[in-house]
Amino acid sequence: MSKKISPVHPGEILMEEFLRPMSLSQNKLAKALSVPARRINEIALGKRAITADTALRLGKYFDMEPEFWLNLQTRYELELAKEKIGENLKVVKARKTAA
């Protein structure tokens, strides 16, 4: 029997793939991004979404595209929505295009 994997919040990626391996504290990152430490803490705890503003700052700081962070957030939200809507989505029929 396969086990359903829970969606991964972008904050978990931030912590596990960036902050911990780089020995970078949430506080130091917040200062480097010029944002309140609470923002980074709430993202890391999965209690806050990554906004376009935060994605731009993270992208600049880590020298990567901000879309990486926004895509993580979007994917996470879509997975949560799929779980919430579940079977109700099946009643929505695709629109047929004219030939």
Distance bins in CASP14 RR format, pairs under 12 A and 6 or more apart:
PFRMAT RR
TARGET T0000
AUTHOR 0000-0000-0000
RMODE 2
METHOD distances of the structure
MODEL  1
4 79 0 0 0 0 0 1 0 0 0 0 0
4 82 0 0 0 0 0 1 0 0 0 0 0
4 83 0 0 0 0 1 0 0 0 0 0 0
5 79 0 0 0 0 1 0 0 0 0 0 0
5 83 0 0 0 0 0 1 0 0 0 0 0
6 12 0 0 0 0 0 1 0 0 0 0 0
6 46 0 0 0 0 0 1 0 0 0 0 0
6 76 0 0 0 0 0 1 0 0 0 0 0
6 79 0 0 0 0 1 0 0 0 0 0 0
6 80 0 0 0 0 1 0 0 0 0 0 0
6 83 0 0 0 0 1 0 0 0 0 0 0
7 13 0 0 0 0 0 1 0 0 0 0 0
7 46 0 0 0 0 0 1 0 0 0 0 0
7 72 0 0 0 0 0 1 0 0 0 0 0
7 73 0 0 0 0 0 1 0 0 0 0 0
7 74 0 0 0 0 0 1 0 0 0 0 0
7 75 1 0 0 1 0 0 0 0 0 0 0
7 76 1 0 1 0 0 0 0 0 0 0 0
7 77 0 0 0 0 1 0 0 0 0 0 0
7 78 0 0 0 0 1 0 0 0 0 0 0
7 79 1 1 0 0 0 0 0 0 0 0 0
7 80 1 0 1 0 0 0 0 0 0 0 0
7 81 0 0 0 0 1 0 0 0 0 0 0
7 82 0 0 0 0 1 0 0 0 0 0 0
7 83 1 0 0 1 0 0 0 0 0 0 0
7 84 0 0 0 0 0 1 0 0 0 0 0
8 14 0 0 0 0 0 1 0 0 0 0 0
8 15 0 0 0 0 0 1 0 0 0 0 0
8 16 0 0 0 0 1 0 0 0 0 0 0
8 17 0 0 0 0 0 1 0 0 0 0 0
8 46 0 0 0 0 1 0 0 0 0 0 0
8 72 0 0 0 0 1 0 0 0 0 0 0
8 73 0 0 0 0 0 1 0 0 0 0 0
8 75 0 0 0 0 1 0 0 0 0 0 0
8 76 1 0 0 1 0 0 0 0 0 0 0
8 77 0 0 0 0 0 1 0 0 0 0 0
8 79 0 0 0 0 1 0 0 0 0 0 0
8 80 0 0 0 0 0 1 0 0 0 0 0
9 15 0 0 0 0 1 0 0 0 0 0 0
9 16 0 0 0 0 0 1 0 0 0 0 0
9 42 0 0 0 0 0 1 0 0 0 0 0
9 43 0 0 0 0 1 0 0 0 0 0 0
9 44 0 0 0 0 1 0 0 0 0 0 0
9 45 0 0 0 0 1 0 0 0 0 0 0
9 46 1 0 1 0 0 0 0 0 0 0 0
9 47 0 0 0 0 1 0 0 0 0 0 0
9 48 0 0 0 0 1 0 0 0 0 0 0
9 49 0 0 0 0 1 0 0 0 0 0 0
9 50 0 0 0 0 1 0 0 0 0 0 0
9 69 0 0 0 0 0 1 0 0 0 0 0
9 72 0 0 0 0 1 0 0 0 0 0 0
9 73 0 0 0 0 1 0 0 0 0 0 0
9 75 0 0 0 0 0 1 0 0 0 0 0
9 76 1 0 1 0 0 0 0 0 0 0 0
9 77 0 0 0 0 1 0 0 0 0 0 0
9 79 0 0 0 0 0 1 0 0 0 0 0
9 80 0 0 0 0 1 0 0 0 0 0 0
10 16 0 0 0 0 0 1 0 0 0 0 0
10 17 0 0 0 0 0 1 0 0 0 0 0
10 18 0 0 0 0 0 1 0 0 0 0 0
10 40 0 0 0 0 0 1 0 0 0 0 0
10 42 0 0 0 0 0 1 0 0 0 0 0
10 43 1 0 0 1 0 0 0 0 0 0 0
10 44 0 0 0 0 1 0 0 0 0 0 0
10 45 0 0 0 0 0 1 0 0 0 0 0
10 46 0 0 0 0 1 0 0 0 0 0 0
10 47 0 0 0 0 0 1 0 0 0 0 0
10 48 0 0 0 0 1 0 0 0 0 0 0
10 49 1 0 0 1 0 0 0 0 0 0 0
10 50 1 0 1 0 0 0 0 0 0 0 0
10 51 0 0 0 0 0 1 0 0 0 0 0
10 54 0 0 0 0 1 0 0 0 0 0 0
10 55 0 0 0 0 1 0 0 0 0 0 0
10 58 0 0 0 0 1 0 0 0 0 0 0
10 68 0 0 0 0 1 0 0 0 0 0 0
10 69 1 0 0 1 0 0 0 0 0 0 0
10 70 0 0 0 0 1 0 0 0 0 0 0
10 71 0 0 0 0 1 0 0 0 0 0 0
10 72 1 1 0 0 0 0 0 0 0 0 0
10 73 1 0 1 0 0 0 0 0 0 0 0
10 74 0 0 0 0 1 0 0 0 0 0 0
10 75 0 0 0 0 1 0 0 0 0 0 0
10 76 1 0 0 1 0 0 0 0 0 0 0
10 77 0 0 0 0 1 0 0 0 0 0 0
10 79 0 0 0 0 0 1 0 0 0 0 0
11 17 0 0 0 0 1 0 0 0 0 0 0
11 18 0 0 0 0 1 0 0 0 0 0 0
11 19 0 0 0 0 1 0 0 0 0 0 0
11 20 0 0 0 0 0 1 0 0 0 0 0
11 26 0 0 0 0 0 1 0 0 0 0 0
11 29 0 0 0 0 0 1 0 0 0 0 0
11 39 0 0 0 0 0 1 0 0 0 0 0
11 40 0 0 0 0 1 0 0 0 0 0 0
11 41 0 0 0 0 0 1 0 0 0 0 0
11 42 0 0 0 0 1 0 0 0 0 0 0
11 43 1 0 1 0 0 0 0 0 0 0 0
11 44 1 0 1 0 0 0 0 0 0 0 0
11 45 1 0 0 1 0 0 0 0 0 0 0
11 46 1 0 1 0 0 0 0 0 0 0 0
11 47 0 0 0 0 1 0 0 0 0 0 0
11 48 0 0 0 0 1 0 0 0 0 0 0
11 49 0 0 0 0 1 0 0 0 0 0 0
11 50 1 0 0 1 0 0 0 0 0 0 0
11 54 0 0 0 0 0 1 0 0 0 0 0
11 58 0 0 0 0 0 1 0 0 0 0 0
11 69 0 0 0 0 1 0 0 0 0 0 0
11 72 0 0 0 0 1 0 0 0 0 0 0
11 73 0 0 0 0 1 0 0 0 0 0 0
11 76 0 0 0 0 1 0 0 0 0 0 0
12 18 0 0 0 0 0 1 0 0 0 0 0
12 19 0 0 0 0 0 1 0 0 0 0 0
12 20 0 0 0 0 0 1 0 0 0 0 0
12 43 0 0 0 0 1 0 0 0 0 0 0
12 44 1 0 0 1 0 0 0 0 0 0 0
12 45 0 0 0 0 1 0 0 0 0 0 0
12 46 1 0 0 1 0 0 0 0 0 0 0
12 47 0 0 0 0 0 1 0 0 0 0 0
12 50 0 0 0 0 0 1 0 0 0 0 0
12 72 0 0 0 0 1 0 0 0 0 0 0
12 73 0 0 0 0 0 1 0 0 0 0 0
12 76 0 0 0 0 1 0 0 0 0 0 0
13 19 0 0 0 0 1 0 0 0 0 0 0
13 20 0 0 0 0 0 1 0 0 0 0 0
13 21 0 0 0 0 0 1 0 0 0 0 0
13 43 0 0 0 0 0 1 0 0 0 0 0
13 44 0 0 0 0 1 0 0 0 0 0 0
13 46 0 0 0 0 0 1 0 0 0 0 0
13 50 0 0 0 0 1 0 0 0 0 0 0
13 58 0 0 0 0 0 1 0 0 0 0 0
13 62 0 0 0 0 0 1 0 0 0 0 0
13 68 0 0 0 0 1 0 0 0 0 0 0
13 69 0 0 0 0 1 0 0 0 0 0 0
13 71 0 0 0 0 0 1 0 0 0 0 0
13 72 1 0 1 0 0 0 0 0 0 0 0
13 73 0 0 0 0 0 1 0 0 0 0 0
13 75 0 0 0 0 0 1 0 0 0 0 0
13 76 0 0 0 0 1 0 0 0 0 0 0
14 20 0 0 0 0 1 0 0 0 0 0 0
14 21 0 0 0 0 0 1 0 0 0 0 0
14 22 0 0 0 0 0 1 0 0 0 0 0
14 24 0 0 0 0 1 0 0 0 0 0 0
14 26 0 0 0 0 1 0 0 0 0 0 0
14 29 0 0 0 0 1 0 0 0 0 0 0
14 30 0 0 0 0 0 1 0 0 0 0 0
14 33 0 0 0 0 0 1 0 0 0 0 0
14 39 0 0 0 0 0 1 0 0 0 0 0
14 40 1 0 0 1 0 0 0 0 0 0 0
14 41 0 0 0 0 0 1 0 0 0 0 0
14 42 0 0 0 0 0 1 0 0 0 0 0
14 43 1 0 0 1 0 0 0 0 0 0 0
14 44 1 0 0 1 0 0 0 0 0 0 0
14 45 0 0 0 0 0 1 0 0 0 0 0
14 46 0 0 0 0 1 0 0 0 0 0 0
14 48 0 0 0 0 0 1 0 0 0 0 0
14 50 0 0 0 0 1 0 0 0 0 0 0
14 54 0 0 0 0 1 0 0 0 0 0 0
14 55 0 0 0 0 0 1 0 0 0 0 0
14 57 0 0 0 0 0 1 0 0 0 0 0
14 58 1 0 0 1 0 0 0 0 0 0 0
14 59 0 0 0 0 0 1 0 0 0 0 0
14 61 0 0 0 0 0 1 0 0 0 0 0
14 62 0 0 0 0 1 0 0 0 0 0 0
14 68 0 0 0 0 0 1 0 0 0 0 0
14 69 0 0 0 0 1 0 0 0 0 0 0
14 72 0 0 0 0 1 0 0 0 0 0 0
14 73 0 0 0 0 0 1 0 0 0 0 0
14 76 0 0 0 0 0 1 0 0 0 0 0
15 21 0 0 0 0 1 0 0 0 0 0 0
15 22 0 0 0 0 0 1 0 0 0 0 0
15 24 0 0 0 0 1 0 0 0 0 0 0
15 25 0 0 0 0 0 1 0 0 0 0 0
15 26 0 0 0 0 1 0 0 0 0 0 0
15 29 0 0 0 0 0 1 0 0 0 0 0
15 40 0 0 0 0 1 0 0 0 0 0 0
15 41 0 0 0 0 0 1 0 0 0 0 0
15 43 0 0 0 0 1 0 0 0 0 0 0
15 44 1 0 1 0 0 0 0 0 0 0 0
15 45 0 0 0 0 1 0 0 0 0 0 0
15 46 0 0 0 0 1 0 0 0 0 0 0
16 22 0 0 0 0 0 1 0 0 0 0 0
16 44 0 0 0 0 1 0 0 0 0 0 0
17 24 0 0 0 0 0 1 0 0 0 0 0
17 44 0 0 0 0 0 1 0 0 0 0 0
17 58 0 0 0 0 0 1 0 0 0 0 0
17 62 0 0 0 0 0 1 0 0 0 0 0
17 64 0 0 0 0 0 1 0 0 0 0 0
17 68 0 0 0 0 0 1 0 0 0 0 0
17 69 0 0 0 0 0 1 0 0 0 0 0
17 72 0 0 0 0 0 1 0 0 0 0 0
18 24 1 0 0 1 0 0 0 0 0 0 0
18 25 0 0 0 0 0 1 0 0 0 0 0
18 26 0 0 0 0 0 1 0 0 0 0 0
18 28 0 0 0 0 0 1 0 0 0 0 0
18 29 0 0 0 0 1 0 0 0 0 0 0
18 32 0 0 0 0 0 1 0 0 0 0 0
18 40 0 0 0 0 0 1 0 0 0 0 0
18 43 0 0 0 0 0 1 0 0 0 0 0
18 44 0 0 0 0 0 1 0 0 0 0 0
18 58 0 0 0 0 1 0 0 0 0 0 0
18 59 0 0 0 0 0 1 0 0 0 0 0
18 61 0 0 0 0 1 0 0 0 0 0 0
18 62 1 0 0 1 0 0 0 0 0 0 0
18 63 0 0 0 0 0 1 0 0 0 0 0
18 64 0 0 0 0 1 0 0 0 0 0 0
18 68 0 0 0 0 0 1 0 0 0 0 0
18 69 0 0 0 0 0 1 0 0 0 0 0
18 72 0 0 0 0 0 1 0 0 0 0 0
19 25 1 0 0 1 0 0 0 0 0 0 0
19 26 1 0 0 1 0 0 0 0 0 0 0
19 27 0 0 0 0 0 1 0 0 0 0 0
19 28 0 0 0 0 1 0 0 0 0 0 0
19 29 1 0 0 1 0 0 0 0 0 0 0
19 30 0 0 0 0 0 1 0 0 0 0 0
19 32 0 0 0 0 0 1 0 0 0 0 0
19 40 0 0 0 0 1 0 0 0 0 0 0
19 41 0 0 0 0 0 1 0 0 0 0 0
19 43 0 0 0 0 0 1 0 0 0 0 0
19 44 1 0 0 1 0 0 0 0 0 0 0
19 58 0 0 0 0 0 1 0 0 0 0 0
19 61 0 0 0 0 0 1 0 0 0 0 0
19 62 0 0 0 0 0 1 0 0 0 0 0
20 26 0 0 0 0 0 1 0 0 0 0 0
20 29 0 0 0 0 0 1 0 0 0 0 0
20 44 0 0 0 0 0 1 0 0 0 0 0
21 62 0 0 0 0 0 1 0 0 0 0 0
22 28 0 0 0 0 1 0 0 0 0 0 0
22 29 0 0 0 0 1 0 0 0 0 0 0
22 32 0 0 0 0 0 1 0 0 0 0 0
22 61 0 0 0 0 0 1 0 0 0 0 0
22 62 0 0 0 0 1 0 0 0 0 0 0
23 29 0 0 0 0 0 1 0 0 0 0 0
24 30 0 0 0 0 0 1 0 0 0 0 0
24 31 0 0 0 0 0 1 0 0 0 0 0
24 32 0 0 0 0 1 0 0 0 0 0 0
24 33 0 0 0 0 0 1 0 0 0 0 0
24 40 0 0 0 0 0 1 0 0 0 0 0
24 44 0 0 0 0 0 1 0 0 0 0 0
24 58 0 0 0 0 0 1 0 0 0 0 0
24 61 0 0 0 0 1 0 0 0 0 0 0
24 62 0 0 0 0 1 0 0 0 0 0 0
25 31 0 0 0 0 1 0 0 0 0 0 0
25 32 0 0 0 0 0 1 0 0 0 0 0
25 37 0 0 0 0 1 0 0 0 0 0 0
25 40 0 0 0 0 1 0 0 0 0 0 0
25 41 0 0 0 0 0 1 0 0 0 0 0
25 44 0 0 0 0 0 1 0 0 0 0 0
26 32 0 0 0 0 0 1 0 0 0 0 0
26 33 0 0 0 0 0 1 0 0 0 0 0
26 35 0 0 0 0 0 1 0 0 0 0 0
26 36 0 0 0 0 0 1 0 0 0 0 0
26 37 1 0 0 1 0 0 0 0 0 0 0
26 38 0 0 0 0 1 0 0 0 0 0 0
26 39 0 0 0 0 1 0 0 0 0 0 0
26 40 1 0 1 0 0 0 0 0 0 0 0
26 41 1 0 1 0 0 0 0 0 0 0 0
26 42 0 0 0 0 1 0 0 0 0 0 0
26 43 0 0 0 0 1 0 0 0 0 0 0
26 44 1 0 1 0 0 0 0 0 0 0 0
26 45 0 0 0 0 1 0 0 0 0 0 0
27 33 0 0 0 0 0 1 0 0 0 0 0
27 35 0 0 0 0 0 1 0 0 0 0 0
27 36 0 0 0 0 0 1 0 0 0 0 0
27 37 1 0 1 0 0 0 0 0 0 0 0
27 38 0 0 0 0 0 1 0 0 0 0 0
27 39 0 0 0 0 0 1 0 0 0 0 0
27 40 1 0 0 1 0 0 0 0 0 0 0
27 41 0 0 0 0 1 0 0 0 0 0 0
27 44 0 0 0 0 0 1 0 0 0 0 0
28 35 0 0 0 0 0 1 0 0 0 0 0
28 37 0 0 0 0 1 0 0 0 0 0 0
28 40 0 0 0 0 1 0 0 0 0 0 0
28 61 0 0 0 0 0 1 0 0 0 0 0
29 35 0 0 0 0 1 0 0 0 0 0 0
29 36 0 0 0 0 0 1 0 0 0 0 0
29 37 0 0 0 0 1 0 0 0 0 0 0
29 39 0 0 0 0 1 0 0 0 0 0 0
29 40 1 0 1 0 0 0 0 0 0 0 0
29 41 0 0 0 0 1 0 0 0 0 0 0
29 43 0 0 0 0 1 0 0 0 0 0 0
29 44 0 0 0 0 1 0 0 0 0 0 0
29 54 0 0 0 0 0 1 0 0 0 0 0
29 57 0 0 0 0 1 0 0 0 0 0 0
29 58 0 0 0 0 1 0 0 0 0 0 0
29 59 0 0 0 0 0 1 0 0 0 0 0
29 61 1 0 0 1 0 0 0 0 0 0 0
29 62 0 0 0 0 1 0 0 0 0 0 0
30 36 1 0 0 1 0 0 0 0 0 0 0
30 37 1 0 1 0 0 0 0 0 0 0 0
30 38 0 0 0 0 1 0 0 0 0 0 0
30 39 1 0 0 1 0 0 0 0 0 0 0
30 40 1 0 1 0 0 0 0 0 0 0 0
30 41 1 0 0 1 0 0 0 0 0 0 0
30 42 0 0 0 0 0 1 0 0 0 0 0
30 43 0 0 0 0 1 0 0 0 0 0 0
30 44 0 0 0 0 0 1 0 0 0 0 0
30 54 0 0 0 0 0 1 0 0 0 0 0
30 57 0 0 0 0 1 0 0 0 0 0 0
30 58 0 0 0 0 0 1 0 0 0 0 0
30 61 0 0 0 0 0 1 0 0 0 0 0
31 37 1 0 0 1 0 0 0 0 0 0 0
31 39 0 0 0 0 0 1 0 0 0 0 0
31 40 0 0 0 0 1 0 0 0 0 0 0
31 57 0 0 0 0 0 1 0 0 0 0 0
31 61 0 0 0 0 0 1 0 0 0 0 0
32 40 0 0 0 0 1 0 0 0 0 0 0
32 57 0 0 0 0 1 0 0 0 0 0 0
32 58 0 0 0 0 1 0 0 0 0 0 0
32 59 0 0 0 0 0 1 0 0 0 0 0
32 60 0 0 0 0 1 0 0 0 0 0 0
32 61 1 0 1 0 0 0 0 0 0 0 0
32 62 0 0 0 0 0 1 0 0 0 0 0
33 39 0 0 0 0 1 0 0 0 0 0 0
33 40 1 0 0 1 0 0 0 0 0 0 0
33 43 0 0 0 0 0 1 0 0 0 0 0
33 50 0 0 0 0 0 1 0 0 0 0 0
33 53 0 0 0 0 1 0 0 0 0 0 0
33 54 1 0 0 1 0 0 0 0 0 0 0
33 55 0 0 0 0 0 1 0 0 0 0 0
33 56 0 0 0 0 1 0 0 0 0 0 0
33 57 1 0 1 0 0 0 0 0 0 0 0
33 58 1 0 0 1 0 0 0 0 0 0 0
33 59 0 0 0 0 1 0 0 0 0 0 0
33 60 0 0 0 0 1 0 0 0 0 0 0
33 61 1 0 1 0 0 0 0 0 0 0 0
33 62 0 0 0 0 0 1 0 0 0 0 0
33 69 0 0 0 0 0 1 0 0 0 0 0
34 40 0 0 0 0 0 1 0 0 0 0 0
34 53 0 0 0 0 0 1 0 0 0 0 0
34 54 0 0 0 0 0 1 0 0 0 0 0
34 56 0 0 0 0 0 1 0 0 0 0 0
34 57 1 0 0 1 0 0 0 0 0 0 0
34 60 0 0 0 0 0 1 0 0 0 0 0
34 61 0 0 0 0 0 1 0 0 0 0 0
35 41 0 0 0 0 0 1 0 0 0 0 0
35 42 0 0 0 0 0 1 0 0 0 0 0
35 43 0 0 0 0 1 0 0 0 0 0 0
35 48 0 0 0 0 0 1 0 0 0 0 0
35 50 0 0 0 0 0 1 0 0 0 0 0
35 51 0 0 0 0 0 1 0 0 0 0 0
35 53 0 0 0 0 1 0 0 0 0 0 0
35 54 1 0 0 1 0 0 0 0 0 0 0
35 55 0 0 0 0 0 1 0 0 0 0 0
35 56 0 0 0 0 0 1 0 0 0 0 0
35 57 1 0 0 1 0 0 0 0 0 0 0
35 58 0 0 0 0 1 0 0 0 0 0 0
35 61 0 0 0 0 0 1 0 0 0 0 0
36 42 0 0 0 0 1 0 0 0 0 0 0
36 43 0 0 0 0 0 1 0 0 0 0 0
36 48 0 0 0 0 0 1 0 0 0 0 0
36 54 0 0 0 0 0 1 0 0 0 0 0
37 43 0 0 0 0 0 1 0 0 0 0 0
37 44 0 0 0 0 0 1 0 0 0 0 0
38 44 0 0 0 0 0 1 0 0 0 0 0
38 45 0 0 0 0 0 1 0 0 0 0 0
38 47 0 0 0 0 1 0 0 0 0 0 0
38 48 0 0 0 0 1 0 0 0 0 0 0
39 45 0 0 0 0 0 1 0 0 0 0 0
39 46 0 0 0 0 0 1 0 0 0 0 0
39 47 0 0 0 0 0 1 0 0 0 0 0
39 48 1 0 0 1 0 0 0 0 0 0 0
39 49 0 0 0 0 0 1 0 0 0 0 0
39 50 0 0 0 0 1 0 0 0 0 0 0
39 51 0 0 0 0 1 0 0 0 0 0 0
39 53 0 0 0 0 1 0 0 0 0 0 0
39 54 1 0 0 1 0 0 0 0 0 0 0
39 57 0 0 0 0 1 0 0 0 0 0 0
39 58 0 0 0 0 0 1 0 0 0 0 0
40 46 0 0 0 0 0 1 0 0 0 0 0
40 47 0 0 0 0 0 1 0 0 0 0 0
40 48 0 0 0 0 1 0 0 0 0 0 0
40 50 0 0 0 0 0 1 0 0 0 0 0
40 54 0 0 0 0 1 0 0 0 0 0 0
40 57 0 0 0 0 1 0 0 0 0 0 0
40 58 0 0 0 0 1 0 0 0 0 0 0
40 61 0 0 0 0 0 1 0 0 0 0 0
41 47 0 0 0 0 1 0 0 0 0 0 0
41 48 0 0 0 0 1 0 0 0 0 0 0
42 48 1 1 0 0 0 0 0 0 0 0 0
42 49 0 0 0 0 1 0 0 0 0 0 0
42 50 0 0 0 0 0 1 0 0 0 0 0
42 51 0 0 0 0 0 1 0 0 0 0 0
42 54 0 0 0 0 0 1 0 0 0 0 0
43 49 1 0 0 1 0 0 0 0 0 0 0
43 50 1 0 0 1 0 0 0 0 0 0 0
43 51 0 0 0 0 1 0 0 0 0 0 0
43 53 0 0 0 0 0 1 0 0 0 0 0
43 54 1 0 0 1 0 0 0 0 0 0 0
43 55 0 0 0 0 0 1 0 0 0 0 0
43 57 0 0 0 0 0 1 0 0 0 0 0
43 58 0 0 0 0 1 0 0 0 0 0 0
43 69 0 0 0 0 1 0 0 0 0 0 0
43 72 0 0 0 0 0 1 0 0 0 0 0
43 73 0 0 0 0 1 0 0 0 0 0 0
43 76 0 0 0 0 0 1 0 0 0 0 0
44 50 0 0 0 0 0 1 0 0 0 0 0
44 54 0 0 0 0 0 1 0 0 0 0 0
46 72 0 0 0 0 0 1 0 0 0 0 0
46 73 0 0 0 0 0 1 0 0 0 0 0
46 76 0 0 0 0 1 0 0 0 0 0 0
46 80 0 0 0 0 0 1 0 0 0 0 0
48 54 0 0 0 0 1 0 0 0 0 0 0
48 73 0 0 0 0 0 1 0 0 0 0 0
48 76 0 0 0 0 0 1 0 0 0 0 0
49 55 0 0 0 0 0 1 0 0 0 0 0
49 69 0 0 0 0 0 1 0 0 0 0 0
49 70 0 0 0 0 1 0 0 0 0 0 0
49 72 0 0 0 0 0 1 0 0 0 0 0
49 73 1 0 1 0 0 0 0 0 0 0 0
49 74 0 0 0 0 1 0 0 0 0 0 0
49 76 0 0 0 0 1 0 0 0 0 0 0
49 77 1 0 0 1 0 0 0 0 0 0 0
49 80 0 0 0 0 0 1 0 0 0 0 0
50 56 0 0 0 0 0 1 0 0 0 0 0
50 57 0 0 0 0 1 0 0 0 0 0 0
50 58 1 0 0 1 0 0 0 0 0 0 0
50 59 0 0 0 0 0 1 0 0 0 0 0
50 66 0 0 0 0 1 0 0 0 0 0 0
50 67 0 0 0 0 0 1 0 0 0 0 0
50 68 0 0 0 0 1 0 0 0 0 0 0
50 69 1 0 1 0 0 0 0 0 0 0 0
50 70 1 0 0 1 0 0 0 0 0 0 0
50 71 0 0 0 0 1 0 0 0 0 0 0
50 72 1 0 0 1 0 0 0 0 0 0 0
50 73 1 0 1 0 0 0 0 0 0 0 0
50 74 0 0 0 0 1 0 0 0 0 0 0
50 75 0 0 0 0 0 1 0 0 0 0 0
50 76 0 0 0 0 1 0 0 0 0 0 0
50 77 0 0 0 0 0 1 0 0 0 0 0
51 57 0 0 0 0 1 0 0 0 0 0 0
51 58 0 0 0 0 0 1 0 0 0 0 0
51 66 0 0 0 0 0 1 0 0 0 0 0
51 69 0 0 0 0 1 0 0 0 0 0 0
51 70 0 0 0 0 1 0 0 0 0 0 0
51 73 0 0 0 0 1 0 0 0 0 0 0
51 74 0 0 0 0 0 1 0 0 0 0 0
52 58 0 0 0 0 0 1 0 0 0 0 0
52 59 0 0 0 0 0 1 0 0 0 0 0
52 66 1 0 0 1 0 0 0 0 0 0 0
52 67 0 0 0 0 1 0 0 0 0 0 0
52 69 0 0 0 0 1 0 0 0 0 0 0
52 70 1 0 0 1 0 0 0 0 0 0 0
52 71 0 0 0 0 0 1 0 0 0 0 0
52 73 0 0 0 0 1 0 0 0 0 0 0
52 74 0 0 0 0 0 1 0 0 0 0 0
53 59 0 0 0 0 0 1 0 0 0 0 0
53 60 0 0 0 0 0 1 0 0 0 0 0
53 66 0 0 0 0 1 0 0 0 0 0 0
53 69 0 0 0 0 0 1 0 0 0 0 0
53 70 0 0 0 0 0 1 0 0 0 0 0
54 60 0 0 0 0 0 1 0 0 0 0 0
54 61 0 0 0 0 0 1 0 0 0 0 0
54 62 0 0 0 0 0 1 0 0 0 0 0
54 66 0 0 0 0 1 0 0 0 0 0 0
54 69 1 0 0 1 0 0 0 0 0 0 0
54 70 0 0 0 0 1 0 0 0 0 0 0
54 72 0 0 0 0 0 1 0 0 0 0 0
54 73 0 0 0 0 1 0 0 0 0 0 0
55 61 0 0 0 0 0 1 0 0 0 0 0
55 62 0 0 0 0 0 1 0 0 0 0 0
55 64 0 0 0 0 0 1 0 0 0 0 0
55 65 0 0 0 0 1 0 0 0 0 0 0
55 66 1 0 1 0 0 0 0 0 0 0 0
55 67 1 0 0 1 0 0 0 0 0 0 0
55 68 1 0 0 1 0 0 0 0 0 0 0
55 69 1 1 0 0 0 0 0 0 0 0 0
55 70 1 0 1 0 0 0 0 0 0 0 0
55 71 0 0 0 0 1 0 0 0 0 0 0
55 72 0 0 0 0 1 0 0 0 0 0 0
55 73 1 0 0 1 0 0 0 0 0 0 0
55 74 0 0 0 0 0 1 0 0 0 0 0
56 62 0 0 0 0 0 1 0 0 0 0 0
56 64 0 0 0 0 0 1 0 0 0 0 0
56 65 0 0 0 0 0 1 0 0 0 0 0
56 66 1 0 1 0 0 0 0 0 0 0 0
56 67 0 0 0 0 0 1 0 0 0 0 0
56 68 0 0 0 0 0 1 0 0 0 0 0
56 69 0 0 0 0 1 0 0 0 0 0 0
56 70 0 0 0 0 1 0 0 0 0 0 0
57 64 0 0 0 0 0 1 0 0 0 0 0
57 66 0 0 0 0 1 0 0 0 0 0 0
57 69 0 0 0 0 1 0 0 0 0 0 0
58 64 1 0 0 1 0 0 0 0 0 0 0
58 65 0 0 0 0 0 1 0 0 0 0 0
58 66 1 0 0 1 0 0 0 0 0 0 0
58 67 0 0 0 0 0 1 0 0 0 0 0
58 68 0 0 0 0 1 0 0 0 0 0 0
58 69 1 0 1 0 0 0 0 0 0 0 0
58 70 0 0 0 0 1 0 0 0 0 0 0
58 72 0 0 0 0 0 1 0 0 0 0 0
58 73 0 0 0 0 0 1 0 0 0 0 0
59 65 1 0 0 1 0 0 0 0 0 0 0
59 66 1 0 1 0 0 0 0 0 0 0 0
59 67 0 0 0 0 1 0 0 0 0 0 0
59 68 1 0 0 1 0 0 0 0 0 0 0
59 69 1 0 0 1 0 0 0 0 0 0 0
59 70 0 0 0 0 0 1 0 0 0 0 0
59 72 0 0 0 0 0 1 0 0 0 0 0
60 66 1 0 0 1 0 0 0 0 0 0 0
60 68 0 0 0 0 0 1 0 0 0 0 0
60 69 0 0 0 0 0 1 0 0 0 0 0
61 69 0 0 0 0 0 1 0 0 0 0 0
62 68 0 0 0 0 1 0 0 0 0 0 0
62 69 0 0 0 0 1 0 0 0 0 0 0
64 70 0 0 0 0 0 1 0 0 0 0 0
64 71 0 0 0 0 0 1 0 0 0 0 0
64 72 0 0 0 0 0 1 0 0 0 0 0
65 71 0 0 0 0 1 0 0 0 0 0 0
65 72 0 0 0 0 0 1 0 0 0 0 0
66 72 0 0 0 0 0 1 0 0 0 0 0
66 73 0 0 0 0 0 1 0 0 0 0 0
67 73 0 0 0 0 0 1 0 0 0 0 0
67 74 0 0 0 0 1 0 0 0 0 0 0
67 75 0 0 0 0 0 1 0 0 0 0 0
68 74 0 0 0 0 0 1 0 0 0 0 0
68 75 0 0 0 0 0 1 0 0 0 0 0
69 75 0 0 0 0 0 1 0 0 0 0 0
69 76 0 0 0 0 0 1 0 0 0 0 0
70 76 0 0 0 0 0 1 0 0 0 0 0
70 77 0 0 0 0 0 1 0 0 0 0 0
71 77 0 0 0 0 0 1 0 0 0 0 0
71 78 0 0 0 0 0 1 0 0 0 0 0
72 78 0 0 0 0 0 1 0 0 0 0 0
72 79 0 0 0 0 0 1 0 0 0 0 0
73 79 0 0 0 0 0 1 0 0 0 0 0
73 80 0 0 0 0 0 1 0 0 0 0 0
74 80 0 0 0 0 0 1 0 0 0 0 0
74 81 0 0 0 0 0 1 0 0 0 0 0
75 81 0 0 0 0 0 1 0 0 0 0 0
75 82 0 0 0 0 0 1 0 0 0 0 0
76 82 0 0 0 0 0 1 0 0 0 0 0
76 83 0 0 0 0 0 1 0 0 0 0 0
77 83 0 0 0 0 0 1 0 0 0 0 0
77 84 0 0 0 0 0 1 0 0 0 0 0
78 84 0 0 0 0 0 1 0 0 0 0 0
78 85 0 0 0 0 0 1 0 0 0 0 0
78 89 0 0 0 0 0 1 0 0 0 0 0
79 85 0 0 0 0 0 1 0 0 0 0 0
79 86 0 0 0 0 0 1 0 0 0 0 0
80 86 0 0 0 0 0 1 0 0 0 0 0
81 88 0 0 0 0 0 1 0 0 0 0 0
81 89 0 0 0 0 1 0 0 0 0 0 0
82 88 0 0 0 0 0 1 0 0 0 0 0
82 89 1 0 0 1 0 0 0 0 0 0 0
82 90 0 0 0 0 0 1 0 0 0 0 0
83 89 0 0 0 0 0 1 0 0 0 0 0
85 91 0 0 0 0 0 1 0 0 0 0 0
85 92 0 0 0 0 1 0 0 0 0 0 0
86 92 0 0 0 0 0 1 0 0 0 0 0
END
